[in-house]
Structure formats: structure tokens, C-alpha cells
């Protein structure tokens, strides 16, 4: 079997979760013995499309003309577009219509959680929507004492000094304001937010909050996957304050590295992350400092072994086998339909 992993315009989003998801797909496919190509030079059994940039529906159209099945990944929703970049709330209804156009180009839409599928089901899409986690490389993202020591040396963390890590774009949806407030509430703890967003895209209130952030909070910027892994290993807590996700790849990465995880209690985690069993969940803004302090001082039970098992259940090797089953179902489906007009339906 040969799969075309379409990478047109991917450079524009490579530093996002979408870019990481594409890397995961390659690893999944290769682990299952599938040949992966990134050009139109060779015919493929299926074409993966991950972005919703302007070239995406054109790529799907081209694949259909070649008789190739189109697997569209539903990484984005109108709901997680809101409260992100400058002007996103005003554009959200139009973005939903664009998503419908892009997702309707597929023979199947894959989205990472039942929660995301429920949202997309409400969009009235023509192709079926199926759930397949983005997965995590549990060999790469794994506990490592040497990497922990390296992270702590690099950032000057003293013996016994606690470190809390988060990652993401500088946007309200990702919970950066809550993270800044948490850092202010726990001044004896070091906080690190990894990630970067072009300043022109960052709302003014976020820029101001970051400029006024307490001295115990550091913004190291965008780092490589290896450096981010070191940060997970070196942290005493991974705190993800996001208000809306379709899954949260960074949560899986942190779980894989065996770091305690604290997330906001939002619907996307229902059914696979359980408060007090695999992670801790903050139901209100007032919960963050108490839960973080309890995790850091050890008064709350250690859930890291159970969290690691959650990551292992979503290893890339396991998901590669599940992805191949998606192809088999497509092969058993009706003959490939003629290309539909490039308009939302």
C-alpha cells in the first residue's frame, strides 16, 4: 500500500499541533509497513490532507481526479478557532463554512476524540467522521533522569526547586492568562511556557499580560521536540489550562514522559482522562493553585504510572494498525464518487 502524505502549505503550520500530527502519521504508517510518499509523482491508494489552507480542497480535487481516496483530518473546529488570534471571533462563522467545504472533500474525516466527532457531526458533513487519536511516540516521550537533569541545568533550577511547564500558542484559548495567574499565586515555583506566536496575531490583552508576568515565569519561545521532551522530563508538573481542544497532543506527550498533569475540566477529556486516576482537573479558576500545590508538595497521590498507560494505549504503532483498518473500510465502500464542485454543502 502507498499513501501520499500531502504536505502543501505544511510549512505554515509545522510548528503547531497539526505539524506534529503529520509527523505522527508518517510514523504510524511506516510502523505498519505502508509506503509513504510526499509528491504526486507516484499514484497512491490514499491521500492524507491535514490543513484547511487554500490549497487543501484543490489537493483533494486532484486526488479524486486520479482515482485516489481522500482522508481528511479534522484537526480544527469553529469552537477551537474562537479566542485564538486577533479577529478570530468575528471570523469564526465564516471559518466554520470553510471547514465544511474542506472536510466535505474527503471520503472520510478522521478526528482525534469522540468530543471532536460530536462537534463535526453537528456540521452536517457528507463523509463519515471517525475517531483516531493523533497518538504519541512513547519511545521518544518517555521518563528519563538524564534529560531531567539536563533541563534543570539549562534553566538554572536549584536542588529541590519546583518547575511547572506548559506549551502552546500565545492565545486566550490555550489558557495563557490562567497560567500567568497561577505563576503569580505560587511565587516560589518556577514556571515555563514553551511556544511562540507572531506578535501581530497576539491580542493586545495577552501581550500586556505577558509583559506584566511575574518574575518566576519564563517564556523560552519555540523549541525543538527534543528540548520540549527534556522540559517534560525535568518538570514537576505539566499544567495545560486550555479552554478548548480537539485532543491535546502536548498532554499525551507529558503523560508519556511520566510527569504529573493538571488540565482544565473540559469535555474533550471525558472518557479517556479521569480526575484523580490519570490526571487532575481544575473545574474553576480557584482550583488551579490548590491542585498545583498539592501535586508539587506530594499531598495528592502520584498518578504518573496510570498517565503513562494512557499514552501507551495511544502509541504510534497501535494507531498505525487502526489507520490501516480505515483504508480497508474505504476499499470495501462504494466506488469512488466523481469530484464534487468546490463549494460548501
C-alpha positions in Angstrom: 0.0 0.0 0.0 1.2 3.5 -0.8 -0.1 6.6 1.0 0.5 10.2 -0.1 1.1 12.4 2.9 0.2 15.8 1.3 2.5 18.5 2.6 1.5 21.5 0.6 1.5 24.6 2.8 2.5 22.5 5.8 5.5 24.8 6.5 3.0 27.5 7.5 1.7 25.3 10.4 4.6 22.9 11.0 5.2 24.4 14.5 1.6 23.7 15.5 -0.1 20.6 16.7 -1.1 19.9 13.0 2.6 19.7 12.1 3.2 17.3 14.8 0.2 15.2 13.9 1.6 14.8 10.3 4.9 13.6 11.7 2.9 11.1 13.8 1.0 9.9 10.7 4.2 9.1 8.9 5.5 7.1 11.9 2.2 5.3 12.2 2.2 4.3 8.5 5.8 3.2 8.4 5.3 1.1 11.6 2.5 -0.7 9.7 4.7 -1.3 6.6 2.9 1.3 4.5 5.0 3.2 1.8 4.8 6.9 2.4 5.3 9.5 -0.4 5.1 13.3 -0.3 4.6 14.1 -4.0 2.2 13.5 -6.8 4.9 11.7 -8.9 3.6 8.2 -7.9 0.0 7.1 -7.7 -1.2 6.4 -4.2 -4.0 4.3 -2.6 -4.9 7.2 -0.4 -4.0 10.9 0.1 -3.9 12.4 3.6 -4.9 16.1 3.9 -4.2 17.8 7.3 -4.6 21.5 6.7 -7.5 23.7 5.9 -5.4 26.2 4.0 -6.5 27.3 0.5 -4.6 24.5 -1.3 -6.3 21.8 0.7 -9.6 21.4 -1.2 -7.6 21.7 -4.5 -5.4 18.9 -3.4 -8.4 16.8 -2.6 -9.9 17.6 -6.0 -6.7 16.5 -7.7 -6.6 13.2 -5.8 -10.2 12.4 -6.7 -9.4 13.0 -10.4 -6.6 10.5 -10.1 -9.0 8.0 -8.5 -7.3 8.1 -5.1 -9.1 8.0 -1.8 -9.0 11.2 0.3 -8.5 11.0 4.0 -9.1 14.4 5.6 -8.0 15.1 9.2 -10.4 17.2 11.3 -7.9 18.9 13.5 -9.8 22.2 13.6 -13.3 23.3 14.6 -15.0 26.7 14.8 -15.1 26.2 18.5 -11.3 26.0 18.9 -10.8 28.8 16.4 -12.6 31.2 18.7 -10.5 33.1 21.3 -7.3 32.4 19.4 -5.8 35.1 17.1 -6.7 38.7 16.5 -10.1 38.9 14.9 -10.8 35.1 15.3 -14.2 35.6 17.0 -15.5 37.7 14.2 -14.3 35.3 11.6 -15.5 32.1 13.4 -18.8 31.7 11.5 -17.0 32.1 8.1 -14.3 29.7 9.3 -17.0 27.1 10.0 -18.3 27.3 6.4 -14.7 27.0 5.1 -14.2 23.9 7.3 -17.3 22.3 5.9 -16.0 22.9 2.3 -12.6 21.4 3.2 -13.9 18.4 5.2 -16.6 17.6 2.6 -13.7 16.9 0.1 -12.8 13.7 1.9 -14.0 10.1 1.6 -13.6 10.0 5.4 -12.9 12.6 8.1 -10.6 11.5 10.9 -10.7 13.4 14.2 -8.9 12.6 17.4 -11.6 12.3 20.1 -15.4 11.5 20.4 -15.8 15.1 21.6 -14.4 16.4 18.3 -16.5 14.0 16.3 -19.7 15.2 18.1 -18.9 18.7 17.1 -18.2 17.8 13.4 -21.3 15.7 13.3 -23.2 18.9 14.0 -21.7 20.5 10.9 -23.7 18.2 8.6 -20.7 16.8 6.8 -21.3 14.5 3.9 -18.4 12.0 4.6 -18.4 9.8 7.7 -16.5 11.1 10.7 -14.4 8.6 12.5 -12.2 8.8 15.7 -8.5 8.2 15.6 -6.2 9.7 18.2 -3.2 11.8 17.0 -1.1 9.5 19.1 2.3 9.9 20.8 5.7 8.4 20.3 6.1 6.7 23.6 9.7 5.7 22.9 10.7 9.3 22.3 8.4 10.8 25.0 9.4 8.7 28.0 10.8 9.3 31.5 14.5 9.9 31.5 16.5 11.0 34.6 19.4 12.3 32.4 17.1 14.5 30.4 15.5 15.8 33.6 19.0 16.8 34.9 19.8 18.5 31.6 16.7 20.6 31.6 17.2 21.7 35.1 20.9 22.5 34.5 19.9 24.5 31.3 17.4 26.7 33.2 19.3 27.1 36.4 16.9 25.2 38.6 18.3 24.5 42.1 18.1 21.4 44.1 14.5 21.0 45.4 13.3 23.9 43.3 9.9 23.0 41.6 9.2 23.6 37.9 5.8 23.8 36.2 5.7 23.6 32.4 3.1 24.4 29.7 3.2 24.7 25.9 1.2 26.3 23.2 0.5 29.5 21.2 0.0 32.8 23.0 -3.7 32.9 22.9 -6.6 33.1 25.3 -8.0 29.7 24.2 -4.8 28.0 25.3 -5.3 29.3 28.8 -2.2 31.5 29.0 -4.0 34.0 31.2 -4.8 31.3 33.8 -1.2 30.1 33.6 0.1 33.6 34.3 -2.2 33.9 37.3 -1.1 30.5 38.6 2.5 31.6 38.4 1.7 34.7 40.4 -0.1 32.6 43.0 2.9 30.3 43.5 5.9 32.7 43.6 8.3 30.1 45.0 7.8 27.8 42.0 9.4 28.3 38.5 7.1 28.4 35.5 7.9 27.9 31.8 5.6 28.4 28.8 7.1 27.0 25.6 5.8 28.2 22.2 5.7 31.2 20.0 3.2 33.2 18.1 3.8 36.1 15.7 3.2 39.3 17.8 0.8 40.7 15.2 -1.5 37.8 15.8 -1.5 38.1 19.6 -4.4 40.1 21.1 -3.4 43.2 23.0 -4.6 41.9 26.4 -2.4 38.8 26.0 0.6 40.9 25.1 0.1 43.1 28.1 -0.4 40.1 30.5 2.8 38.6 29.2 4.7 41.9 29.6 3.5 42.1 33.2 4.0 38.4 34.0 5.7 37.7 37.4 9.5 37.1 37.6 9.1 33.4 38.2 7.6 32.8 34.8 9.8 32.4 31.7 8.8 32.3 28.0 11.6 30.4 26.3 9.9 30.6 22.9 9.6 27.8 20.3 12.0 24.9 21.0 12.7 21.6 19.2 10.8 18.4 20.1 13.9 17.1 21.8 14.1 20.3 24.0 10.4 20.1 24.8 10.8 16.4 25.8 13.6 17.5 28.2 11.3 20.1 29.7 8.6 17.5 30.3 11.1 15.2 31.9 12.5 18.0 34.0 9.2 19.4 35.2 7.4 18.5 38.4 4.1 19.4 36.8 2.7 19.9 33.3 -0.2 22.3 33.5 -2.4 22.7 30.5 -5.0 25.4 31.0 -6.6 25.2 27.5 -10.3 26.1 27.3 -10.9 24.1 24.1 -9.1 21.3 22.3 -9.8 18.5 19.8 -7.4 16.3 21.8 -4.2 18.0 23.1 -1.1 16.3 21.7 1.1 18.0 24.4 -1.0 16.4 27.1 -0.2 12.9 25.6 3.5 13.9 25.4 3.6 14.9 29.0 1.8 11.7 30.1 4.3 9.7 28.1 7.2 11.4 29.9 5.8 10.4 33.3 5.2 14.0 34.6 2.1 14.8 36.7 -0.6 16.5 34.6 -3.1 19.1 35.6 -5.7 20.2 33.0 -8.9 22.2 32.8 -12.0 20.2 33.3 -13.4 20.5 29.8 -15.5 18.0 27.7 -12.7 16.8 25.4 -11.1 14.8 28.1 -14.2 12.9 29.1 -13.9 9.2 28.7 -10.1 8.9 28.5 -8.7 11.2 31.2 -10.2 10.8 34.7 -9.7 13.2 37.6 -7.8 11.6 40.4 -7.0 8.5 38.4 -4.8 9.6 35.5 -4.7 13.4 35.8 -6.0 16.2 37.9 -8.7 18.5 36.6 -9.4 22.1 37.6 -13.1 22.9 37.5 -12.7 26.6 38.3 -10.0 29.3 38.3 -9.9 28.9 42.1 -8.9 25.3 41.8 -5.6 25.8 39.9 -3.4 27.0 42.8 -4.6 24.4 45.4 -4.3 21.4 42.9 -0.9 22.5 41.7 0.4 23.0 45.2 -1.0 19.6 46.2 0.7 17.9 43.3 4.0 19.7 43.9 4.2 19.1 47.6 3.1 15.4 47.3 0.0 15.7 49.4 -2.0 14.5 46.3 -1.5 10.9 45.1 1.0 10.3 42.3 -0.9 9.4 39.1 2.1 9.2 36.7 2.1 5.4 36.2 -1.6 5.5 35.2 -0.9 8.5 33.0 1.9 6.7 31.2 -0.5 3.8 30.4 -2.9 6.3 28.8 -0.1 7.4 26.5 0.9 3.8 25.8 -2.6 3.0 24.7 -2.2 5.7 22.0 1.3 4.7 20.8 2.0 5.2 17.2 2.5 1.5 16.5 -1.0 0.7 17.8 -2.6 3.5 15.9 -0.8 2.5 12.7 -2.8 -0.7 12.7 -6.0 1.2 13.3 -5.3 3.5 10.5 -4.8 0.6 8.1 -8.3 -0.6 9.1 -9.6 2.8 8.0 -8.1 2.1 4.5 -9.7 -1.4 4.4 -13.1 0.1 5.2 -12.6 2.6 2.4 -11.7 -0.2 -0.1 -15.0 -2.0 0.9 -17.0 1.1 0.3 -18.9 2.1 -2.8 -16.9 3.1 -5.9 -15.1 6.4 -5.7 -17.6 9.2 -6.5 -16.9 11.9 -9.1 -15.3 15.0 -7.8 -17.9 17.4 -6.2 -17.9 21.1 -7.0 -15.6 23.2 -4.8 -18.3 24.8 -2.7 -19.6 24.2 0.9 -22.6 21.9 1.1 
